[in-house]
């Protein structure tokens, strides 16, 4: 979605509807090859990472996308972004279609990530199953 890169370039706030039926309004901060990241606007401001594959629709994109194709091809993949996040030892909530996992990203491969849950379990998750992540130090409490 080249228009997402243009939305970042012009500092847009976008409303995303996810395949789960959830929706969120996000101040876009980073656009990767297969993901976007930003801060939600309400009701709580929190950092989120959304896989493009999890998006059902996007509202608020600019109409002109004539100069963004070259930019998109230089953007990092989701696995590279998560690898960087794992080095920061941030608490995350990883949302899948049927459940969520709270914990810390331990290790990230080309198509998978390991999450150490708040209960100490090590869970390996295929990146293709990740819909979105919430990121922040205040997310470590609660059930898996």
PyMOL commands that set and color helices and strands:
alter all, ss='L'
color gray80, all
select helices_A, chain A and resi 2-9+52-54+69-72+78-87+127-129+137-139
alter helices_A, ss='H'
color red, helices_A
select strands_A, chain A and resi 13-18+23-31+35-40+47-51+55-59+91-95+100-108+112-117+122-126+132-135
alter strands_A, ss='S'
color yellow, strands_A
deselect
rebuild
show_as cartoon
